[in-house]
Amino acid sequence: MKRVNTLAILAFILLIPPEASAQYPSFAAFTPPSKEYVVQSDLIEVTNLPKVPAQGGRGICYAASAAVVLTAENCLKLHEDCTRYTPDKIFSPYGLVKPFGEEDSRSHEPLADEGGSAINALNYAAYDAFGNPSLECSSKDKTMPDFATSDDGGVREYTMWNQVYNIYKNLTNTAQKTDFNCQTCIEDFFNTHQTEFSTLKKIFPNIKEQSVSFLRLMREPTYRDFVVKLTVPIKCHRVANKVWLENAGKVDVAVYPPAGGDTTTPGSSGKETGQNKKPGHGNYKEAIAVIKTVLNSGRPLVLEGICLDKNTKGKKCLVLHTVVISGSKTLCDKKNQCLDVLKVINSWGDSWQKEVNDGWVQAKPLLDSTHYAEYMMGWLSDKAQAGQEDSR
């Protein structure tokens, strides 16, 4: 799976106050159609979607995207209005972080990045866990109330997460070396780092004011685990505090393009097509066909591996992003020059969505930004659907 790493752009984006009308940073992947394209046709849009919080000051776009797709699946199954869903019925993006990240096993340094894969999250929910903490239990207003209204992020929240990361980075090695069987050692650690504890306690009021609990928290093996402990209370893993995938056992996670060049996915030709197509890679024509087929089934998709680097020629992309695709249409100008347009639900928040044409962007630069690598798209599909294979 492509590992999403959005931390590098968060500083840039989040330093723009969400209340301001300033232009958001321009990325080629998110290019709205020009105004001369006014004739619309072939509109397909999945509108029955939940309101999932933005990623804020964290690099968890993949988790926010997966939360949208999983919750939307329940709305589809139960024939319910997703826009009216209360937090107890919505998958929490914060609860979808830990199982699906990919830590760099070669590094012994704590990683500030929480990047991961939305498709991994869908796989976990569909085949293993079948449920995850609800937004009612794991939300900003419950775990970090002073930041509950800053869904779009912003300077204050980004600064806070930098502060939290620095506390973990500066204390975790000492915590790991502290003898957990020595009560005096535990108390000394707690007393020595009262300033850091007080800072965390102010942000996350639910953490226990106990020396053992604080040491255990600081001994978490990765920054990802550390943040999950702060943002997903243990009680959220109880049955009563989870949202369950209603279609578990009846749906598969489908991907395009699968590994190895197998293109037997909805909307694809099942043959090697396109320019110089390599095994495991797709192309624009097939990708658009797949998107329209899935949207016509009433389901959104996740699009992963969107490269936001300004120049990646001959280089590995360092800044990857994930969004939800919820709509497709064709726009033409007066000369009958046409282009495909897709609607994305971006985890950068409502301000971005409003400013960037409500998420309607040109399909070609968006899809091209993924380089059509394997697993660029994922979605839930009925097991009984003809021609559909288990794409795990």
MARZASE-10901 format. One record per residue (C-alpha): residue number from 1; chain; x negated, y, z negated. Coordinates in steps of 0.5 Angstrom, whole numbers, plus 500, padded with zeros to 3 digits. Example, Ala and Ser with C-alpha at 12.3 -4.5 7.8 and 13.67 -1.06 7.14 Angstrom:
2
i:1	ch:A	xx:475	yy:491	zz:484;
i:2	ch:A	xx:473	yy:498	zz:486;
//
This chain:
392
i:1	ch:A	xx:500	yy:500	zz:500;
i:2	ch:A	xx:498	yy:507	zz:501;
i:3	ch:A	xx:496	yy:510	zz:494;
i:4	ch:A	xx:499	yy:517	zz:494;
i:5	ch:A	xx:494	yy:522	zz:491;
i:6	ch:A	xx:498	yy:529	zz:490;
i:7	ch:A	xx:494	yy:532	zz:485;
i:8	ch:A	xx:489	yy:536	zz:489;
i:9	ch:A	xx:495	yy:540	zz:492;
i:10	ch:A	xx:499	yy:541	zz:486;
i:11	ch:A	xx:495	yy:547	zz:483;
i:12	ch:A	xx:496	yy:550	zz:490;
i:13	ch:A	xx:503	yy:549	zz:490;
i:14	ch:A	xx:505	yy:550	zz:483;
i:15	ch:A	xx:501	yy:556	zz:482;
i:16	ch:A	xx:507	yy:560	zz:486;
i:17	ch:A	xx:512	yy:562	zz:481;
i:18	ch:A	xx:519	yy:558	zz:482;
i:19	ch:A	xx:523	yy:564	zz:481;
i:20	ch:A	xx:519	yy:568	zz:487;
i:21	ch:A	xx:521	yy:568	zz:494;
i:22	ch:A	xx:514	yy:568	zz:496;
i:23	ch:A	xx:512	yy:563	zz:502;
i:24	ch:A	xx:510	yy:556	zz:500;
i:25	ch:A	xx:504	yy:553	zz:503;
i:26	ch:A	xx:504	yy:551	zz:510;
i:27	ch:A	xx:503	yy:544	zz:512;
i:28	ch:A	xx:503	yy:542	zz:519;
i:29	ch:A	xx:507	yy:535	zz:516;
i:30	ch:A	xx:513	yy:540	zz:514;
i:31	ch:A	xx:514	yy:544	zz:520;
i:32	ch:A	xx:521	yy:547	zz:521;
i:33	ch:A	xx:524	yy:547	zz:528;
i:34	ch:A	xx:524	yy:554	zz:531;
i:35	ch:A	xx:530	yy:558	zz:532;
i:36	ch:A	xx:531	yy:557	zz:539;
i:37	ch:A	xx:533	yy:550	zz:538;
i:38	ch:A	xx:540	yy:551	zz:537;
i:39	ch:A	xx:544	yy:545	zz:540;
i:40	ch:A	xx:545	yy:540	zz:535;
i:41	ch:A	xx:547	yy:532	zz:537;
i:42	ch:A	xx:546	yy:525	zz:534;
i:43	ch:A	xx:547	yy:528	zz:527;
i:44	ch:A	xx:546	yy:522	zz:522;
i:45	ch:A	xx:545	yy:524	zz:514;
i:46	ch:A	xx:546	yy:520	zz:508;
i:47	ch:A	xx:549	yy:525	zz:503;
i:48	ch:A	xx:551	yy:521	zz:497;
i:49	ch:A	xx:544	yy:522	zz:493;
i:50	ch:A	xx:543	yy:523	zz:486;
i:51	ch:A	xx:540	yy:529	zz:483;
i:52	ch:A	xx:533	yy:527	zz:481;
i:53	ch:A	xx:528	yy:532	zz:477;
i:54	ch:A	xx:522	yy:534	zz:481;
i:55	ch:A	xx:515	yy:532	zz:480;
i:56	ch:A	xx:513	yy:538	zz:476;
i:57	ch:A	xx:506	yy:539	zz:474;
i:58	ch:A	xx:505	yy:531	zz:475;
i:59	ch:A	xx:502	yy:527	zz:481;
i:60	ch:A	xx:508	yy:523	zz:481;
i:61	ch:A	xx:512	yy:524	zz:488;
i:62	ch:A	xx:512	yy:517	zz:489;
i:63	ch:A	xx:516	yy:515	zz:483;
i:64	ch:A	xx:521	yy:521	zz:484;
i:65	ch:A	xx:522	yy:518	zz:491;
i:66	ch:A	xx:523	yy:511	zz:489;
i:67	ch:A	xx:528	yy:514	zz:483;
i:68	ch:A	xx:532	yy:517	zz:489;
i:69	ch:A	xx:533	yy:511	zz:493;
i:70	ch:A	xx:534	yy:506	zz:487;
i:71	ch:A	xx:540	yy:510	zz:484;
i:72	ch:A	xx:543	yy:512	zz:491;
i:73	ch:A	xx:543	yy:504	zz:492;
i:74	ch:A	xx:547	yy:503	zz:486;
i:75	ch:A	xx:552	yy:509	zz:489;
i:76	ch:A	xx:553	yy:505	zz:495;
i:77	ch:A	xx:554	yy:498	zz:492;
i:78	ch:A	xx:559	yy:501	zz:487;
i:79	ch:A	xx:562	yy:506	zz:492;
i:80	ch:A	xx:561	yy:512	zz:487;
i:81	ch:A	xx:559	yy:519	zz:488;
i:82	ch:A	xx:552	yy:520	zz:487;
i:83	ch:A	xx:552	yy:527	zz:486;
i:84	ch:A	xx:557	yy:526	zz:480;
i:85	ch:A	xx:552	yy:521	zz:477;
i:86	ch:A	xx:550	yy:523	zz:469;
i:87	ch:A	xx:543	yy:522	zz:467;
i:88	ch:A	xx:545	yy:515	zz:464;
i:89	ch:A	xx:546	yy:513	zz:471;
i:90	ch:A	xx:540	yy:515	zz:474;
i:91	ch:A	xx:533	yy:512	zz:475;
i:92	ch:A	xx:528	yy:516	zz:471;
i:93	ch:A	xx:522	yy:518	zz:475;
i:94	ch:A	xx:518	yy:518	zz:469;
i:95	ch:A	xx:520	yy:511	zz:468;
i:96	ch:A	xx:517	yy:509	zz:475;
i:97	ch:A	xx:510	yy:511	zz:474;
i:98	ch:A	xx:506	yy:506	zz:470;
i:99	ch:A	xx:508	yy:499	zz:473;
i:100	ch:A	xx:506	yy:502	zz:480;
i:101	ch:A	xx:500	yy:506	zz:480;
i:102	ch:A	xx:493	yy:504	zz:482;
i:103	ch:A	xx:487	yy:506	zz:478;
i:104	ch:A	xx:480	yy:506	zz:481;
i:105	ch:A	xx:477	yy:500	zz:477;
i:106	ch:A	xx:470	yy:502	zz:479;
i:107	ch:A	xx:471	yy:508	zz:475;
i:108	ch:A	xx:470	yy:509	zz:468;
i:109	ch:A	xx:472	yy:516	zz:467;
i:110	ch:A	xx:480	yy:517	zz:465;
i:111	ch:A	xx:483	yy:519	zz:472;
i:112	ch:A	xx:488	yy:526	zz:472;
i:113	ch:A	xx:491	yy:523	zz:478;
i:114	ch:A	xx:498	yy:519	zz:477;
i:115	ch:A	xx:498	yy:517	zz:484;
i:116	ch:A	xx:502	yy:511	zz:486;
i:117	ch:A	xx:506	yy:507	zz:491;
i:118	ch:A	xx:514	yy:508	zz:492;
i:119	ch:A	xx:514	yy:502	zz:496;
i:120	ch:A	xx:511	yy:498	zz:490;
i:121	ch:A	xx:516	yy:501	zz:485;
i:122	ch:A	xx:522	yy:499	zz:490;
i:123	ch:A	xx:519	yy:492	zz:490;
i:124	ch:A	xx:518	yy:492	zz:482;
i:125	ch:A	xx:525	yy:494	zz:481;
i:126	ch:A	xx:528	yy:489	zz:487;
i:127	ch:A	xx:524	yy:483	zz:485;
i:128	ch:A	xx:522	yy:483	zz:478;
i:129	ch:A	xx:525	yy:488	zz:473;
i:130	ch:A	xx:532	yy:489	zz:476;
i:131	ch:A	xx:532	yy:495	zz:471;
i:132	ch:A	xx:528	yy:501	zz:469;
i:133	ch:A	xx:529	yy:507	zz:464;
i:134	ch:A	xx:535	yy:512	zz:465;
i:135	ch:A	xx:534	yy:519	zz:466;
i:136	ch:A	xx:538	yy:520	zz:460;
i:137	ch:A	xx:533	yy:517	zz:455;
i:138	ch:A	xx:527	yy:519	zz:459;
i:139	ch:A	xx:527	yy:526	zz:461;
i:140	ch:A	xx:524	yy:533	zz:460;
i:141	ch:A	xx:529	yy:535	zz:455;
i:142	ch:A	xx:528	yy:529	zz:451;
i:143	ch:A	xx:521	yy:528	zz:451;
i:144	ch:A	xx:518	yy:535	zz:452;
i:145	ch:A	xx:524	yy:540	zz:451;
i:146	ch:A	xx:520	yy:547	zz:452;
i:147	ch:A	xx:519	yy:545	zz:459;
i:148	ch:A	xx:526	yy:542	zz:461;
i:149	ch:A	xx:528	yy:548	zz:465;
i:150	ch:A	xx:521	yy:548	zz:469;
i:151	ch:A	xx:523	yy:542	zz:474;
i:152	ch:A	xx:519	yy:546	zz:480;
i:153	ch:A	xx:513	yy:546	zz:476;
i:154	ch:A	xx:509	yy:553	zz:476;
i:155	ch:A	xx:503	yy:556	zz:472;
i:156	ch:A	xx:506	yy:554	zz:465;
i:157	ch:A	xx:507	yy:547	zz:466;
i:158	ch:A	xx:501	yy:546	zz:471;
i:159	ch:A	xx:497	yy:549	zz:465;
i:160	ch:A	xx:500	yy:545	zz:460;
i:161	ch:A	xx:498	yy:538	zz:464;
i:162	ch:A	xx:491	yy:540	zz:465;
i:163	ch:A	xx:491	yy:541	zz:457;
i:164	ch:A	xx:494	yy:535	zz:456;
i:165	ch:A	xx:489	yy:531	zz:461;
i:166	ch:A	xx:483	yy:535	zz:457;
i:167	ch:A	xx:485	yy:532	zz:450;
i:168	ch:A	xx:485	yy:525	zz:453;
i:169	ch:A	xx:479	yy:526	zz:457;
i:170	ch:A	xx:475	yy:529	zz:451;
i:171	ch:A	xx:478	yy:524	zz:445;
i:172	ch:A	xx:479	yy:517	zz:449;
i:173	ch:A	xx:472	yy:515	zz:448;
i:174	ch:A	xx:471	yy:516	zz:441;
i:175	ch:A	xx:478	yy:513	zz:440;
i:176	ch:A	xx:476	yy:507	zz:443;
i:177	ch:A	xx:469	yy:506	zz:439;
i:178	ch:A	xx:473	yy:508	zz:432;
i:179	ch:A	xx:474	yy:501	zz:428;
i:180	ch:A	xx:482	yy:500	zz:428;
i:181	ch:A	xx:481	yy:496	zz:422;
i:182	ch:A	xx:477	yy:501	zz:418;
i:183	ch:A	xx:483	yy:506	zz:415;
i:184	ch:A	xx:478	yy:511	zz:413;
i:185	ch:A	xx:475	yy:511	zz:420;
i:186	ch:A	xx:482	yy:512	zz:422;
i:187	ch:A	xx:484	yy:518	zz:417;
i:188	ch:A	xx:477	yy:521	zz:419;
i:189	ch:A	xx:479	yy:521	zz:427;
i:190	ch:A	xx:486	yy:524	zz:425;
i:191	ch:A	xx:483	yy:529	zz:421;
i:192	ch:A	xx:477	yy:531	zz:425;
i:193	ch:A	xx:482	yy:532	zz:431;
i:194	ch:A	xx:488	yy:536	zz:428;
i:195	ch:A	xx:488	yy:541	zz:433;
i:196	ch:A	xx:489	yy:537	zz:439;
i:197	ch:A	xx:494	yy:533	zz:435;
i:198	ch:A	xx:498	yy:539	zz:433;
i:199	ch:A	xx:497	yy:541	zz:441;
i:200	ch:A	xx:500	yy:535	zz:443;
i:201	ch:A	xx:506	yy:535	zz:437;
i:202	ch:A	xx:508	yy:542	zz:440;
i:203	ch:A	xx:509	yy:539	zz:447;
i:204	ch:A	xx:512	yy:532	zz:445;
i:205	ch:A	xx:515	yy:533	zz:439;
i:206	ch:A	xx:517	yy:526	zz:438;
i:207	ch:A	xx:510	yy:523	zz:437;
i:208	ch:A	xx:509	yy:520	zz:430;
i:209	ch:A	xx:505	yy:524	zz:425;
i:210	ch:A	xx:501	yy:518	zz:423;
i:211	ch:A	xx:494	yy:517	zz:423;
i:212	ch:A	xx:494	yy:510	zz:426;
i:213	ch:A	xx:499	yy:512	zz:431;
i:214	ch:A	xx:495	yy:518	zz:434;
i:215	ch:A	xx:489	yy:513	zz:434;
i:216	ch:A	xx:493	yy:508	zz:438;
i:217	ch:A	xx:495	yy:514	zz:443;
i:218	ch:A	xx:488	yy:516	zz:444;
i:219	ch:A	xx:486	yy:509	zz:445;
i:220	ch:A	xx:491	yy:508	zz:451;
i:221	ch:A	xx:486	yy:505	zz:457;
i:222	ch:A	xx:488	yy:510	zz:462;
i:223	ch:A	xx:491	yy:517	zz:463;
i:224	ch:A	xx:497	yy:514	zz:466;
i:225	ch:A	xx:498	yy:510	zz:460;
i:226	ch:A	xx:497	yy:516	zz:456;
i:227	ch:A	xx:502	yy:520	zz:459;
i:228	ch:A	xx:507	yy:514	zz:460;
i:229	ch:A	xx:507	yy:514	zz:452;
i:230	ch:A	xx:508	yy:521	zz:451;
i:231	ch:A	xx:514	yy:521	zz:456;
i:232	ch:A	xx:517	yy:515	zz:456;
i:233	ch:A	xx:519	yy:513	zz:449;
i:234	ch:A	xx:519	yy:505	zz:447;
i:235	ch:A	xx:527	yy:505	zz:446;
i:236	ch:A	xx:528	yy:507	zz:453;
i:237	ch:A	xx:526	yy:500	zz:455;
i:238	ch:A	xx:532	yy:497	zz:451;
i:239	ch:A	xx:537	yy:494	zz:455;
i:240	ch:A	xx:542	yy:499	zz:453;
i:241	ch:A	xx:537	yy:505	zz:455;
i:242	ch:A	xx:536	yy:502	zz:462;
i:243	ch:A	xx:539	yy:503	zz:469;
i:244	ch:A	xx:540	yy:496	zz:473;
i:245	ch:A	xx:540	yy:495	zz:480;
i:246	ch:A	xx:547	yy:493	zz:482;
i:247	ch:A	xx:544	yy:489	zz:488;
i:248	ch:A	xx:538	yy:486	zz:485;
i:249	ch:A	xx:538	yy:479	zz:488;
i:250	ch:A	xx:542	yy:481	zz:494;
i:251	ch:A	xx:537	yy:486	zz:497;
i:252	ch:A	xx:530	yy:486	zz:500;
i:253	ch:A	xx:525	yy:491	zz:501;
i:254	ch:A	xx:524	yy:492	zz:508;
i:255	ch:A	xx:518	yy:496	zz:511;
i:256	ch:A	xx:515	yy:499	zz:517;
i:257	ch:A	xx:510	yy:497	zz:520;
i:258	ch:A	xx:509	yy:491	zz:516;
i:259	ch:A	xx:502	yy:488	zz:516;
i:260	ch:A	xx:499	yy:484	zz:521;
i:261	ch:A	xx:503	yy:488	zz:527;
i:262	ch:A	xx:510	yy:484	zz:525;
i:263	ch:A	xx:515	yy:489	zz:528;
i:264	ch:A	xx:521	yy:485	zz:527;
i:265	ch:A	xx:524	yy:491	zz:523;
i:266	ch:A	xx:531	yy:494	zz:524;
i:267	ch:A	xx:531	yy:499	zz:530;
i:268	ch:A	xx:524	yy:496	zz:532;
i:269	ch:A	xx:523	yy:492	zz:539;
i:270	ch:A	xx:519	yy:486	zz:536;
i:271	ch:A	xx:514	yy:487	zz:541;
i:272	ch:A	xx:507	yy:491	zz:542;
i:273	ch:A	xx:509	yy:498	zz:544;
i:274	ch:A	xx:506	yy:505	zz:544;
i:275	ch:A	xx:499	yy:508	zz:546;
i:276	ch:A	xx:494	yy:503	zz:544;
i:277	ch:A	xx:498	yy:500	zz:538;
i:278	ch:A	xx:493	yy:496	zz:533;
i:279	ch:A	xx:496	yy:490	zz:529;
i:280	ch:A	xx:499	yy:493	zz:523;
i:281	ch:A	xx:500	yy:500	zz:526;
i:282	ch:A	xx:507	yy:503	zz:528;
i:283	ch:A	xx:508	yy:509	zz:533;
i:284	ch:A	xx:513	yy:515	zz:534;
i:285	ch:A	xx:518	yy:511	zz:538;
i:286	ch:A	xx:519	yy:505	zz:534;
i:287	ch:A	xx:519	yy:509	zz:527;
i:288	ch:A	xx:524	yy:514	zz:530;
i:289	ch:A	xx:529	yy:508	zz:532;
i:290	ch:A	xx:528	yy:505	zz:525;
i:291	ch:A	xx:529	yy:511	zz:521;
i:292	ch:A	xx:536	yy:512	zz:525;
i:293	ch:A	xx:538	yy:505	zz:524;
i:294	ch:A	xx:537	yy:505	zz:517;
i:295	ch:A	xx:540	yy:512	zz:516;
i:296	ch:A	xx:546	yy:509	zz:520;
i:297	ch:A	xx:547	yy:503	zz:514;
i:298	ch:A	xx:548	yy:509	zz:509;
i:299	ch:A	xx:541	yy:508	zz:506;
i:300	ch:A	xx:535	yy:513	zz:505;
i:301	ch:A	xx:528	yy:511	zz:506;
i:302	ch:A	xx:521	yy:513	zz:503;
i:303	ch:A	xx:516	yy:516	zz:507;
i:304	ch:A	xx:509	yy:515	zz:505;
i:305	ch:A	xx:502	yy:516	zz:506;
i:306	ch:A	xx:503	yy:523	zz:509;
i:307	ch:A	xx:497	yy:527	zz:510;
i:308	ch:A	xx:496	yy:534	zz:507;
i:309	ch:A	xx:489	yy:535	zz:508;
i:310	ch:A	xx:488	yy:541	zz:513;
i:311	ch:A	xx:482	yy:537	zz:517;
i:312	ch:A	xx:481	yy:530	zz:517;
i:313	ch:A	xx:478	yy:528	zz:523;
i:314	ch:A	xx:473	yy:523	zz:522;
i:315	ch:A	xx:475	yy:523	zz:515;
i:316	ch:A	xx:479	yy:519	zz:510;
i:317	ch:A	xx:485	yy:523	zz:507;
i:318	ch:A	xx:484	yy:525	zz:500;
i:319	ch:A	xx:491	yy:529	zz:499;
i:320	ch:A	xx:497	yy:524	zz:500;
i:321	ch:A	xx:504	yy:525	zz:499;
i:322	ch:A	xx:511	yy:521	zz:499;
i:323	ch:A	xx:518	yy:524	zz:501;
i:324	ch:A	xx:525	yy:521	zz:502;
i:325	ch:A	xx:528	yy:521	zz:509;
i:326	ch:A	xx:536	yy:522	zz:508;
i:327	ch:A	xx:537	yy:525	zz:515;
i:328	ch:A	xx:536	yy:525	zz:523;
i:329	ch:A	xx:538	yy:529	zz:529;
i:330	ch:A	xx:536	yy:532	zz:535;
i:331	ch:A	xx:536	yy:539	zz:537;
i:332	ch:A	xx:535	yy:542	zz:544;
i:333	ch:A	xx:534	yy:549	zz:546;
i:334	ch:A	xx:537	yy:553	zz:552;
i:335	ch:A	xx:533	yy:550	zz:557;
i:336	ch:A	xx:535	yy:543	zz:555;
i:337	ch:A	xx:528	yy:542	zz:551;
i:338	ch:A	xx:529	yy:537	zz:545;
i:339	ch:A	xx:526	yy:535	zz:539;
i:340	ch:A	xx:527	yy:530	zz:534;
i:341	ch:A	xx:529	yy:533	zz:527;
i:342	ch:A	xx:529	yy:529	zz:520;
i:343	ch:A	xx:531	yy:531	zz:513;
i:344	ch:A	xx:527	yy:530	zz:507;
i:345	ch:A	xx:528	yy:530	zz:500;
i:346	ch:A	xx:521	yy:533	zz:497;
i:347	ch:A	xx:520	yy:532	zz:490;
i:348	ch:A	xx:517	yy:539	zz:490;
i:349	ch:A	xx:523	yy:542	zz:487;
i:350	ch:A	xx:529	yy:546	zz:489;
i:351	ch:A	xx:526	yy:552	zz:491;
i:352	ch:A	xx:521	yy:549	zz:496;
i:353	ch:A	xx:528	yy:545	zz:499;
i:354	ch:A	xx:531	yy:552	zz:500;
i:355	ch:A	xx:525	yy:555	zz:503;
i:356	ch:A	xx:523	yy:550	zz:508;
i:357	ch:A	xx:530	yy:550	zz:512;
i:358	ch:A	xx:533	yy:545	zz:507;
i:359	ch:A	xx:528	yy:540	zz:508;
i:360	ch:A	xx:530	yy:539	zz:516;
i:361	ch:A	xx:523	yy:539	zz:519;
i:362	ch:A	xx:520	yy:537	zz:526;
i:363	ch:A	xx:520	yy:529	zz:526;
i:364	ch:A	xx:513	yy:529	zz:530;
i:365	ch:A	xx:508	yy:532	zz:526;
i:366	ch:A	xx:511	yy:529	zz:520;
i:367	ch:A	xx:511	yy:522	zz:522;
i:368	ch:A	xx:504	yy:523	zz:526;
i:369	ch:A	xx:501	yy:525	zz:519;
i:370	ch:A	xx:502	yy:518	zz:517;
i:371	ch:A	xx:498	yy:516	zz:522;
i:372	ch:A	xx:503	yy:510	zz:523;
i:373	ch:A	xx:499	yy:506	zz:518;
i:374	ch:A	xx:502	yy:500	zz:515;
i:375	ch:A	xx:508	yy:501	zz:510;
i:376	ch:A	xx:509	yy:508	zz:512;
i:377	ch:A	xx:516	yy:507	zz:511;
i:378	ch:A	xx:520	yy:503	zz:506;
i:379	ch:A	xx:528	yy:502	zz:504;
i:380	ch:A	xx:532	yy:497	zz:501;
i:381	ch:A	xx:536	yy:492	zz:506;
i:382	ch:A	xx:541	yy:487	zz:505;
i:383	ch:A	xx:538	yy:480	zz:505;
i:384	ch:A	xx:544	yy:477	zz:510;
i:385	ch:A	xx:542	yy:482	zz:515;
i:386	ch:A	xx:541	yy:479	zz:521;
i:387	ch:A	xx:533	yy:480	zz:524;
i:388	ch:A	xx:531	yy:482	zz:517;
i:389	ch:A	xx:525	yy:479	zz:513;
i:390	ch:A	xx:523	yy:479	zz:506;
i:391	ch:A	xx:517	yy:484	zz:507;
i:392	ch:A	xx:514	yy:484	zz:500;
//
